[in-house]
Amino acid sequence: MGNRSRIESQGPLETPSAKSTSKLRITIVGLNYSPEPTGNAPYTTSLAEGLAAGGHDVQVITGVPHYPEWRLRDGYGSWSKNEVINGVRVKRLRHHVPLKPSIFHRMHMELSFGVRAMFSNWADPDFVLVVSPALFSSGLVVLRAHLQRGRPSVGIWVQDIYSRGIIETGTGNSVSARAMSRLESWILRASDGVVVIHDRFARYVVGTLRVSQDKVRVIRNWTHLPPSPSSGRAEMREKLGWSETDIVVLHAGNMGKKQGLENVIDAARVSASRDSRVRFVLMGDGNQRRQLETTAYGVSRLNFVDPLPGEDFQLALASADILLVNELPGVQEMAVPSKLTSYFNAGRPVIAATDEQSVTASELSASGGGVRVDPADPVALVEAAEALGENPLKRAELGKLGLLYRHETLAEAAAIGHYDDFITSLAPSRSR
């Protein structure tokens, strides 16, 4: 089964070839996929396409596009839809999409997708890779794999720690957190292998969720974007209404509870009160955006920008002076912000308003690409932005370090090669 005597971690010096030596039938089951622009979808998409390019027969069973705006996109209203996208067979299953994604509404969504995925045609795979979140649908898929005749090997790709998320975002009490921890533990232990995206996740999965150390592999998320545009920044700043004298601090991506973006609104008020050059920008969508816009009404040093497509998104990142990660106080173990890979790719310095002990802080420290301030401290955020804004040499230095980290540690080809190795090592473990 490819067991290992320790938790293995992807590193920049270990770069297996992404070209497979034997063709496998691989089914990837995950709620999110392209064209969703943020969250897990870009990673699932690029992994599926990378494995297909490496010679495998890849099928994806996924949901309908709905994230981060939390509404069904036009053209995806049918009960099911089959597509072929860049060599990958994609089966989309209609499921419940909540207007207000509370924990119970998310559970409804995940279960509605999971039931459909459980009874879907899996095309007789050698290996099934389940993407979590969504945890509840992952549990149903693992159960289906165990019950299936000639069962395939099954692995789980852990992007977020569900049980920690309940505690750290305050969306549930201790009883629900314990119940979620037991469920999460059972699902992970029932798989043949577990991939986590950070060493801190691995320690939690082994130490708290009691998953066998031999099952766990660390493979970092990668930068799924092409190189950042080298021109057009002045035009983009003008298009977005950013003046040459503004110190633009841009937060891009999901606007949810975990991000705690009320802190950014408070920082914008501080900036306005001290007549600072710092301008904050929230770009993207999410279930908290409307409330944030209402709270921020009349705040002059804050702008909202709708999600931008492809090249425009990258150009907006490259046109900002500073890129921002903002998290609720207490968020430490539950997730690694996917936006960090895009930020490093842009070659811009990062400010992370996050707990000192958080996974985000450790990732920023490892990269050398930015500075950390305490969460929910708007004055500290403004002062850090002013200090970087007045020091172009420091901004350039931090941006280069982040870009170097992107190339040396977050390379897509290396990550997909590690997944190929992970899958290949487990797929032959079950006689068919």
Buried (B, 14 or more C-beta within 10 A) or exposed (E): EBEBEEBBBBEEEEBBEBEBEEEBBBBBBBBBBBEBBBBBBBBBBBBBBBBBBBBBBBBBBBBBBBBBBBEBBEEBEEEEBEEEBEEBBBBBBBBBBBEEBEBEBBBBBBBBBBBBBBEBEBBEBBBBBBBBBBBBBBBBBBBBBEEBEEBBBBBBBBBBBBBBBBBBBEBBEEEBBBEBBEBBBEBBBBBBBBBBBBBBBBBBBBEBBEBEBBBBBBBBBBBBBEEBBEEBBEEBBEEBEBEEEBBBBBBBBBBBBBBBBBBBBBBBBBBBEEEBBBBBBBBBBBBBBEEBBEEBEEBEBBBBBEBBEEEBBBBBBBBBBBBBBBBBBBBBBBBBBBBBBBBBBBBBBBBBBBBEEBBBBBBBBEBEBBBBBBBBBBBBBBBBBBEBBEEEEBBEBBBBBBBBBBEEBBBBBBBBBBBBBBBBBBBBEBEE
